[in-house]
Amino acid sequence: MPPLDYAPPVDVLLTLGVSWSGGKAWPDYGPYNFTSGDVPELRRMATDQRLLFHDEESEAWAPMHALRVLALLGAREAIPDAIEAFIATQDSDWSSEEFPRLFARLGAESLAPLTQLLFDGSVSDDEWLPTSVAHCIADVAEAHPAAREGGLAALHRALENYRENEPEFNAFVIGHLTDLGDTASLPLIEAAFKADCVDETVGGDWNEVRDEWGLPPVAADPFGAIATGIKPRVTDNFFERSIDKSLPRDSAAELLERARKGLVLPRRSAAEILAAARKQNAKQNAPED
């Protein structure tokens, strides 16, 4: 592999290592004195395939550090680079958590390419990327009033296809619409639940969603699921069968316990666990050479 020939101060990002933000402040990049003159070199690092797929975690995190610095510099021209890196790193454990925050920081201008990504068909074959894109759209809409209307429209449009969507995807979109307080989406949300197209282990059933909106509960079995014999789309057995063994044991145990009790699962941790479960299933079901 050719040497990683980055000029100072950008080269220091190769040494900063793993930096999960977990909702906390990003590292202080101030001491390195980045300026707009570093933008071209930062953009090159952000999409460097050698780094995005590097075996060493320290180097593999350099593109995310570069993208954060670009966001802090207000480099809106780097949004396409962020999209490219976002798609390339979907198999990374940290991608679905870090990129929504990054796009929100990059600005309202992130909304258009994210919306295009969600609907242009390029992510339709990916099992988890559409959910991550919806998360990014929601965070941009929440952070920027100028993007709110467009973000809500994109999420509403996505949920309109609830019969074709994965139930987990519908559940996360409903969660985002609820968090954003989009009252206009309530009839559509109800229709998705009525059609049994929502994974209730992600954000709860229709009554629990109504409770989040401050609405009174309806019948215990509002859509006749018990009478018609409809079963939940995702069951305890799903998690017991497919949970990624590499996850922290407490996380898996907590998820199973909450699923058995019918409790609402935290959206973010549920997303991570479901994504890991899919990856584990794919590995287990892959044909042997």
Secondary structure, 3 states (H helix, E strand, C coil): CCCCCCCCCHHHHHHCCCCCCCCCCCCCCHHHCCCHHHHHHHHHHHCCHHHHCCCCHHHHCHHHHHHHHHHHCCCHHHHHHHHHHHHHCCCCCCHHHHHHHHHHHHCHHHHHHHHHHHHCCCCCCCCCHHHHHHHHHHHHHHHCHHHHHHHHHHHHHHHCCCCCCCHHHHHHHHHHHHHCCCHHHHHHHHHHHHCCCCCHHHHCCHHHHHHHCCCCCCCCCCCCHHHHCCCCCCCHHHHHHHCCCCCCHHHHHHHHHHHHHCCCCCHHHHHHHHHHHHHHHHHHHCCCC
